[in-house]
Amino acid sequence: MAPRQFQVAGAQAHVFLDSPSRVVGNGAANSNDFDALWRRAVLFGNLATSDPVLEYVGRIAGIDPRQIAGVTRITANVPTVMTEPDSERRADQIAADRKPYRLDIQPSQNLSTLNVFTQAPSVPEAQRLADAVVPALTQYLRDLALKKGADPSSQVQLTQTGPARGGMLGSGKKMVAGLTFMLAFGISAALLAFISRRRRRPGPAIEEPDEAEPEPAAPGRRLSILGRPADRGPLPSGYAAALAAPMPAVALRRPSLALPRVRRTTLRRRLVDDWPHTTRLLPWTLAVMLAVIWLVPFNSIVLNVSLPIDLKFDRLVLPFVVIAWVLGLALGGRGAPRVKLTTIHLTIAAVLIVACLSLILDASYLSFKLELLTGIKRLVLLGSYATLFIVAASSVRSSEVPAFLKYTLLLAVVCALGTIWEYRFHYNFFYEMSAKLLPGIFQVSNDAESSAVDEIGRRIVRGPAEVPLEAVAMMAMALPIALVGILHANVKKERILYGIAACILLAAMISTFRKSAFMAPIAVVLTIGYFRRRELLRLTPLLLVMLVVLHVVSPGALGSIAFQLRGDHLDVNTVNDRTSDYDAVRPDIWSHPVFGRGYGTYEHKSYRILDMELLRETVEVGAVGVAAYLLMILSVIAVARAPIRARRPRDAPVALVAAAAAVAFLVVSTLFDVMSFPHCPYIFLWMAAMLSATVTADDPEPPGEPQWSS
């Protein structure tokens, strides 16, 4: 046991380079002179963080050179993929990150200057370290020139523009203390609630015997009747007559396990109050939140207010949903939310707990790397996903689930139509309308134009998402609603409408030109086929219709994706970059194998961009976190199995939709970092909430219950 260091100080200094003949400020100098100086600046930046120069720096600053980590960042005119470290470079970075002192040199991209940044446990040490760079480098060059027999006066002149300025960069002690308190408080509250509920649960019914024979009185003992001792005299005449009368026969029944019946009046009253035919506030706030998830590029919309956290658009809408939920809990009544735990709740809680532990256990290292706050922000976002699940699972009635799923499908179709429009006419309706309709306090960032292409020449078609892969994942998780609707609809008109919706969703996925537009829908179809083999065979004619519709709605897109899947065209940058990630992250995994380096802390410009969620989870939360993440997805499938096999008209379609959506989410988790794009986890947990609301219903499925095709 040892105290951990959370205090981090920093300092900065600026150095410019000039030749002995003073090129800087000389009007007669030409551009070639400045280009030569700029190249010297890049060379000197690398030299300043080398081991020989760090020996001079440590001696001048009064710091042990073995405790100084030197880094030089050169990113001018270099593609991003070339700046991503491989396994050897990353291993060297991890070894250097454990040192308490850090020297970061950044040459300018077009000037002959060096920007010096330092980190140390205290401000004076950080300033001394920054001020020691110029004299150390000058002394090293002078000693080297004398050793080689050169003239020291002809070397490049280094001039620091002023003394280094320093200050505290922050301390993660309060954040770690607050996070530890909230984790301990949450776990303790959950355990107390569980124990309290177990103690309040009634015990099993005890069956009484059919006939009870009175025991004979013991010799020498007189019986008391109705609590009145017999030796206190005779009873009144009324009591005596009552005792003399014959006892009526009582039929004792065994406890019944049958579910209670629902009266027609109660059922009719509840159906009238179901969403969308209701005045309850909470379902309508969920409907608004769902519309924001599907139709608004909320992760690219930021409130222009200086706050500790980034206020994205979804984090402005979700609090109103939570407030309505809290008010419903406080007011109580028949329509109040009721939290009923399922396996899905427990696995989501496990993901949150592991994410918190990964930040707490490695907080000192993350605080020194200035990445702790980034992890806290990502943890808040993860809590937002879980909050939507808890609110939806506890407030949506089982009889309202079919209506909400149809509403989800409608929003998905609108999203797909907008994506197809973007593909055909090079106009992103979602981003453009958000920029026009929202007030000026919001900033809508649209980094990619609708006519832009990626590094291998594919069009960037993304709809309301940030990247095309995210749009594919969104519509893939909505596709099961349309396919299951075709299987369970009793009216031909409804089957046609569901078929049209499925064609539109597939056409929108194909229009993104991504290979995942094949893989994700195939996973959905295989999942439905596993549980409904015979029913799915009836959809074979629909496949031919879909192929024709896809070719008409998104011409050329289907052939482009098929061309990318050919074996001789898989050797492209997008594929090679993914495969190179596996070897590059080995040092991070082996340095933190159990709980990872910290949730949400790998998204840094000096690291790699991991295009696989399972790989990113392995790096950030370790083996325990990956297990919790997989269990969260598999728990949805496990909970859905029983209702699917029971084939109840109300429960089975919902369970089948949730299971297929979970499989689609698992597949896309192997294709890109899905948790970094909020639309996808929001939709996945919404589907899981609909399943939870269905399986935890208090009442059985009575006759007249609204079915999937109503």
Summary of the structure (lengths in Angstrom):
residues: 710
radius of gyration: 34.3
end to end distance: 63.8
largest distance: 135.3
contacts: 2232
relative contact order: 0.10
helix: 59%
strand: 8%
